[in-house]
Amino acid sequence: MTSKLDNLRQHTLIVADTGDIDAIRTLQPVDATTNPSLLLKAAQQPDYSHLLDRALLQAAGSYDLITDACDHFAVAVGSQIIKLIPGRVSTEVDARLSFDRAATLDKARKLIELYEQAGVTRDRVLIKIAATWEGIQAAAELEREGIQCNLTLLFSFAQAQACADAGVFLISPFVGRIYDWYKQRDGVDYQGVDDPGVQSVARIFRYYKEHLYATVVMGASFRNIGQIEALCGCDRLTISPALLQQLAKEAGNLSPSAFLTGASDDPREELNEPAFRWAHNEDAMATEKLAEGIRAFAADQLKLEKLLAERAASVA
């Protein structure tokens, strides 16, 4: 019998949620996603020290050495990943820009420029942006420029609706973090189709298919393989190396989840800014988790900047 991972590959495009080059080389995903937390983890590994030094050298003479070095490091890691996968790598905009549309546009364009200077064409890169109203509107403009985006930290149905209306390439609804919130609130270890995180992704998936949106749904932030199995058949799933390895070791037949099929109960609705903000605000879980996620990514970005600053000082 084949592994669950091999079965899953037949129905869903597999994405590795890591910046670990060795893991990507071993697991051979189609795409890979990174974020500030994963880049910080990579930066602390000896194998990446030469990329840190190169980033500082590339940013030398800049008016903002450390910020520029962070951008160069993110692109360096992404460029290494691109060599190992046939698809795309996602690189994230600084979370501190999540409520600044203009600054998000500038950062996204800069990252694409750095990739192109490194010989990586823009069709191999997705720019990750937090799914705030400002981030979604920035993504809409970037998509018109031919810069495709991955809208992340997505927890509410309103975020998914606005992303589809904006024509973004891909969204990353966070299954595990939704599960975490409801488990803590209710004291229930939800499983399978009863899992609120799974239900959120399935609702979005049905809505997109029913109303013919082209935006790709990529479930993210998994806590266990049961969540993954329940979303077999979703467009894409981005999965940590640990869970990918677990799926590879377990034998079993997986087929597309019936939970993803069927008509949507949600009529098509285009949200303006006030409607979006109200609908998102009405979802306590989504409101808390979006804010928490932005703060956490910003904190790890600061840690990466500190690491680079200390490294720069040590060789000065």
QUICORHU-V273608 format. One record per helix or strand of 2 or more residues. SS is the DSSP state (H for helix, E for strand). FROM is the first residue (numbers start at 1). LEN is the number of residues. If there is no record, write none. Layout:
BEGIN
SS_FROM_LEN + SS_FROM_LEN
END
This chain:
BEGIN
H_4_6 + E_13_5 + H_21_7 + E_31_3 + H_36_8 + H_46_14 + H_65_18 + E_89_4 + H_95_3 + H_101_17 + H_122_3 + E_125_6 + H_133_12 + E_149_6 + H_157_10 + E_170_5 + H_175_12 + H_192_3 + H_196_15 + E_216_5 + H_225_6 + E_236_4 + H_241_9 + H_258_3 + H_273_9 + H_284_32
END
